[in-house]
């Protein structure tokens, strides 16, 4: 299948249109429905494609300003995927709402690779060219990484790849000099592995609640934050009364 540019083609000799093709940089097949796949391009576009329809992409949209380095479907929730780019950002998308990402994180350096956790629908990690690994858990924080670790010095080498171990609480990274570094997740980062209630259904439910929260109107979110603040103040007051 040819990756056609979403922009209009320039006029060639005698008024003919010159067809422009995009340059693919990454690909990922959907879990449980591998006839559907995503392709990221050097121009910052995502093409959603199907093996059953090879003439053109099912959907094409602009995900980043410049080259996309990786795209990954969520391990548990089929409609959610994540992208990373040379524009320093990581974005999480719902394929049914492609007009705007669910989440955007800026990591202050080009993001080489990303990976979803195999044991949690809300945990993912990213590596940046400045030698850092960033671990996120959207269930704990929707705004920033819960862990950031320097692996290499920026001037010496660049991190290029990242992968979670499917059985053990380990992350593996690779760099442009051919070295592999393994990192063991701390106990608080691998909490989901030890939870007795861990199940695929529970992870799907977590992601559904997260999406519902993001898509709610802003005024409802503010009301919830205010209610949480009042509850915290009430708990603190009761604690002071008991201690007094």
N, C-alpha and C positions, 0 to 999 in steps of 0.2 A: 504494500500500500504506500502511495506517495503522500508525504506530509506537506500538504499545500499551505502556503502562507495565508494567514487570515487577512492581511492587508491587500489592497488592490494592486494588480500587476502593472508595472510601468509600460508605457507605449513603446513599441519597437519600430523598426523600419517599416515604412509604408502604412503606419497606423496599426500594425498588428500588436497584440498583447503578448508580452513575454511572461510565461508562467514561472513563478518563483516557488521553490521548494524549501521547506524548513529542514534544519539539521537536527536530527534526533540525538539526545544525550543520555536518556535513561528510560527504563520501561519496567512495569510491574503488572502482574496478573492478579485478578481479584481472587481472594480465598473462597473456595466453594463454588465459584462460577468462573472458571479459568478461560472461558471464551471471551470474557470482557477484560480489557487491559488499558492501561494508561501509558502515554508516551510524553515525556517532557522534551522541550527543544531548546536550542541555543538562543532562540529569540524570546524565550520566556513564556511560551504557550504550552498548554496541556491539551493533548488530543485524547479523548475517550473513544476507544475503538472496539470492534467486535470481529472475531474470526469468521463469523457468518456473513459479514458484510465488508469485503475488502476493497471496495471501490473508493470510499472516503470515510473520514472519521464520523462517529455518531454525534459528537459534540466537540467544539474547539473554543477555548477561552483563554484570555490573558491572565496568567497566574502571578508572574513576576516581571520586573522591568528588564532583566537580562537573563543570562543562561541559567537553566534549571539543572542542578547537579543530581538530584534524586527525587523519586516519587514512590510512596509506599501506601498500599491499602492497609487499613486497620485490621489487626489480627482477628478481632471479634465482631466488629460492627461493619457490615458490608458496604454501606454507602459513604463511609468516612475515609478520607485519605489525607496524607501529609506530603508537603513539598518543601524543598530547600533550594537555595539559590546563591549565586555570586553577589546578589544585592544585599547580603547580610541577614536575610530574613528566613524564618521558618513559618509556614502557613498551614493551617488545618482547614479542610474543606468538607462540606457535605455535597455529594453529587447532585442532590435535588435543589440546592440553593447556591449556585455558582456565581451569583452576582457579587457576593462578598464572602471572604473567609470567615469561618467561625472564630478562629484565633490567629493572631499574628505576633510573632516574637522576633525582636531584633537582637542579634548576638554580637554586634560590633565587629564582625569579620565575616568573610565569605564562608558559607556553610557547605562543607564538602559532602557530608552524608548524614542520613537520619535512619532510625530504626524504631519500630514499635516493639514494646515488650511482649514476649510470648505468654506472659502470665497475668497481664492487666491491660484492660482496654484504654486506660487513661495515662499510662506511663510510656514515655518515649525518650530517646536520647539523640543527641546531635554532636558532630565533631566539626570544629572550625579550623581554618588554615593557620590560625595563630597558636595551635597546639593544645586546645582545650576540649574537654568532654563536658557536655551539659546534659544533665538528667532532669526531666520534668515529670511531675505527676499532677495532672489537671484536677484530680479529685482533692488534692491538698492545696494547690495554688494555681490559679488561672492566669497569673500575671508574670511569673518569673520562675526560673529553674530552682529546684530544691537542692541541687548539688552541682558544683562546678569544679573541675579538677584539671590542672595543668599537666600535660603529658610530655610535651616537647617544647623547646625554645623556638620562637618564631624564626630566628635567623638561621637556625640549623636545619630544620626539617618541617614538613607540613603533614598534618593528619589528612588522610584521604578516605578511609573507610571505617565502618562501625558495624558491629553485630552483637546481638544478645545470644548467649548460650540458651538453648531450648530447654535444658534440664536443670542447670545450676545457676545460681545468682552471680553470673560472670558476664562482663562486657569485654569484647575483643576489638582492638583498634589496629589499623594499619597505616603506614606513612609512605611518603614518596621515596624513601630510601630502602624500602623492602623490609622494614622492621615491624614486628607484631608485638603489641603490648596488651596484657590481660589485666583487668581490674575486677576485684571482687566487691560486689555491692555491700554497703554497710547494713546492719540489721534493720534500721528504719526504712531503707530503700527496698528491702526484699520482704517486707511485712506481708504482702499478699500471698507469697509462697507458703507461709506458715499458718495462714488463717484457715480454720477448719471449714468455714462457710464458703470457701472459694469455689466458684463454678462458672461455666461459660454464661449461664443465664444471668448470674449476678453481674458479670462484667458488661453484658449487653444493657442491663438495667442502669448501670452507672453511666454509660455513655448516653443513653436516652435522656436521663435527668440532666446531664451536662448540656446537651443540645437544647433541651427545653428551656434551661436557664438562660442560655446565650440569646435565644430567639425571643425571649419575653420583652415587652416594651420597657424602656428605660425607667419610666416612673414606677413600675412595679418592682424593679430591682432596687431602686432607692428606698421604697417603702420597706422592703425586706431587710436591707442594711440597717435602717433606722430601728426596726423592731429588734434585730439582733443586738444593736447597741444598747437599747433600753433593757433588754433581758440581762446583758452582761453587767450593767450598772446595778440592777436589782440584786443580782447574785453577789456582787462585791459588797453592797450595803448589808445584806443578810449575813455575810461572812464577818463583817466588822461588828455587827450587833452580837453575834455569837461569841466572838473573841473578847468583846467588852464585858 
